[in-house]
Amino acid sequence: MKKVNILSLFFVAAMAALPVQAAELKIGVVNAGAVLEQSPQKSQALARLEKEFSTRSTAIKNKQKSVLSKRDKLAKDGAILGADERKAKERSLLSEQRDLKRLQDEYSEDLSIRRNEELRKLEKQIAQTIVDLAKEESYDLVVYQGVIFASDKVDMTSKVLELLKEKSK
């Protein structure tokens, strides 16, 4: 408990001294949400994912249509089929529905994994762009995530977006 109090006092003392030094510091803020949303790299990543998963998506849609068609046919013809034939078709339909569910689950899981991989790559690229800009323009402190408010004077978001657009070309 004493360590927490000592650390708290040290932090308060450091914050009290900050206004004296703040005039000398160059501070920048980057809006993480805006950069992630507006970067051209995000659109490129989404296009890559769409291309990568399009064949599987089409296969799942075709399988859904097939299952629905067989279910409708069974509902329509079920009354005139013999008991053994109806049971065989019901088992076959149930098996296809399970296969479809498994395919959909695998697709969702794989897509989620790939989306997270692409997001991590994008976040690394954004972080590196921010660091490069901060070094180039001699910033002492750049805050990227967890900012509630920042004045336009310290906001670097537009500069970061410009650099990301240049990198995407």
C-alpha positions as CSV (number, residue, x, y, z in Angstrom):
1,M,0.0,0.0,0.0
2,K,2.9,2.3,0.8
3,K,4.4,1.7,-2.6
4,V,1.1,2.8,-4.3
5,N,1.0,6.0,-2.2
6,I,4.7,6.7,-3.0
7,L,4.1,6.1,-6.7
8,S,1.0,8.3,-6.6
9,L,2.9,11.1,-4.9
10,F,5.7,10.8,-7.5
11,F,3.2,10.9,-10.4
12,V,1.5,14.0,-8.9
13,A,4.8,15.7,-8.5
14,A,5.8,14.8,-12.1
15,M,2.5,16.1,-13.4
16,A,3.0,19.4,-11.4
17,A,6.3,19.9,-13.1
18,L,4.9,19.1,-16.5
19,P,3.4,22.6,-17.3
20,V,6.9,24.1,-16.9
21,Q,8.3,21.6,-19.5
22,A,5.2,21.4,-21.7
23,A,6.2,24.5,-23.6
24,E,9.3,22.7,-24.8
25,L,7.6,19.5,-25.8
26,K,6.1,18.8,-29.3
27,I,3.1,16.6,-28.8
28,G,1.0,14.9,-31.5
29,V,-2.2,13.0,-31.4
30,V,-3.5,10.5,-33.9
31,N,-7.2,9.4,-34.1
32,A,-6.9,5.6,-34.2
33,G,-10.5,5.0,-35.4
34,A,-10.2,7.6,-38.2
35,V,-6.9,6.2,-39.5
36,L,-8.2,2.6,-39.5
37,E,-11.4,3.6,-41.1
38,Q,-10.1,5.9,-43.8
39,S,-6.8,4.3,-44.8
40,P,-6.6,2.9,-48.3
41,Q,-4.9,-0.1,-46.9
42,K,-8.1,-1.2,-45.2
43,S,-10.0,-1.2,-48.5
44,Q,-7.1,-3.2,-50.1
45,A,-7.2,-5.7,-47.3
46,L,-10.9,-6.1,-47.5
47,A,-10.6,-6.6,-51.3
48,R,-7.9,-9.3,-50.7
49,L,-10.2,-11.1,-48.2
50,E,-13.1,-10.9,-50.6
51,K,-11.1,-12.4,-53.4
52,E,-9.6,-15.1,-51.2
53,F,-12.9,-16.2,-49.8
54,S,-15.2,-15.7,-52.8
55,T,-15.0,-19.3,-54.1
56,R,-15.9,-20.7,-50.7
57,S,-18.7,-18.2,-50.3
58,T,-20.1,-19.2,-53.7
59,A,-19.8,-22.9,-52.8
60,I,-21.7,-22.3,-49.6
61,K,-24.4,-20.4,-51.3
62,N,-24.8,-23.1,-53.9
63,K,-25.0,-25.7,-51.1
64,Q,-27.6,-23.7,-49.3
65,K,-29.7,-23.5,-52.5
66,S,-29.3,-27.3,-52.9
67,V,-30.4,-28.1,-49.4
68,L,-33.4,-25.7,-49.6
69,S,-34.4,-27.3,-52.9
70,K,-34.2,-30.8,-51.5
71,R,-36.1,-29.8,-48.4
72,D,-38.9,-28.3,-50.4
73,K,-39.0,-31.3,-52.7
74,L,-39.2,-33.6,-49.7
75,A,-41.9,-31.6,-48.1
76,K,-43.9,-31.6,-51.4
77,D,-43.3,-35.3,-52.3
78,G,-43.1,-36.7,-48.8
79,A,-46.7,-37.8,-48.7
80,I,-46.5,-39.9,-51.8
81,L,-43.1,-41.5,-51.0
82,G,-42.9,-44.8,-49.3
83,A,-41.8,-44.9,-45.6
84,D,-38.3,-46.3,-46.4
85,E,-37.7,-43.9,-49.2
86,R,-38.9,-40.9,-47.2
87,K,-36.6,-41.9,-44.3
88,A,-33.6,-42.3,-46.6
89,K,-34.2,-38.9,-48.2
90,E,-34.7,-37.3,-44.7
91,R,-31.4,-38.8,-43.5
92,S,-29.7,-37.6,-46.7
93,L,-31.1,-34.1,-46.2
94,L,-30.1,-34.1,-42.5
95,S,-26.5,-35.1,-43.5
96,E,-26.4,-32.4,-46.1
97,Q,-27.6,-29.8,-43.5
98,R,-24.9,-30.9,-41.1
99,D,-22.3,-30.6,-43.9
100,L,-23.6,-27.1,-44.7
101,K,-23.4,-26.0,-41.1
102,R,-19.9,-27.4,-40.8
103,L,-18.8,-25.5,-44.0
104,Q,-20.4,-22.3,-42.7
105,D,-18.7,-22.6,-39.3
106,E,-15.3,-23.3,-40.9
107,Y,-15.8,-20.4,-43.3
108,S,-16.7,-18.0,-40.5
109,E,-13.7,-19.1,-38.4
110,D,-11.2,-18.9,-41.3
111,L,-12.5,-15.5,-42.3
112,S,-12.2,-14.2,-38.8
113,I,-8.7,-15.5,-38.5
114,R,-7.7,-13.9,-41.8
115,R,-9.4,-10.7,-41.0
116,N,-7.5,-10.5,-37.7
117,E,-4.2,-11.2,-39.5
118,E,-4.9,-8.4,-42.0
119,L,-5.9,-6.0,-39.2
120,R,-2.7,-6.7,-37.3
121,K,-0.7,-6.1,-40.4
122,L,-2.5,-2.8,-41.0
123,E,-2.0,-1.7,-37.3
124,K,1.7,-2.4,-37.6
125,Q,1.9,-0.4,-40.8
126,I,0.0,2.5,-39.2
127,A,2.2,2.4,-36.1
128,Q,5.4,2.4,-38.3
129,T,4.0,5.4,-40.3
130,I,3.3,7.3,-37.1
131,V,6.8,6.6,-35.8
132,D,8.4,7.6,-39.0
133,L,6.4,10.9,-39.1
134,A,7.1,11.6,-35.5
135,K,10.9,11.2,-36.1
136,E,10.8,13.2,-39.3
137,E,8.9,16.1,-37.7
138,S,10.7,15.8,-34.3
139,Y,7.8,15.0,-32.1
140,D,8.6,14.3,-28.4
141,L,5.4,12.5,-27.7
142,V,2.7,11.0,-30.0
143,V,-0.5,9.5,-28.5
144,Y,-2.3,7.0,-30.7
145,Q,-5.0,5.2,-28.8
146,G,-7.1,6.2,-25.8
147,V,-7.4,9.9,-26.6
148,I,-10.7,11.6,-25.5
149,F,-9.9,15.0,-26.8
150,A,-7.1,16.7,-28.8
151,S,-7.1,20.1,-30.4
152,D,-6.4,20.6,-34.0
153,K,-3.0,22.0,-33.1
154,V,-1.7,18.6,-32.0
155,D,-3.8,16.3,-34.3
156,M,-1.6,14.4,-36.7
157,T,-4.3,12.2,-38.1
158,S,-4.5,13.9,-41.6
159,K,-0.7,13.7,-42.0
160,V,-0.7,10.0,-41.1
161,L,-3.5,9.3,-43.6
162,E,-1.6,11.2,-46.3
163,L,1.5,9.1,-45.8
164,L,-0.6,5.9,-45.8
165,K,-2.2,6.9,-49.1
166,E,1.2,7.5,-50.6
167,K,2.4,4.1,-49.4
168,S,-0.6,2.4,-50.9
169,K,0.2,3.5,-54.4
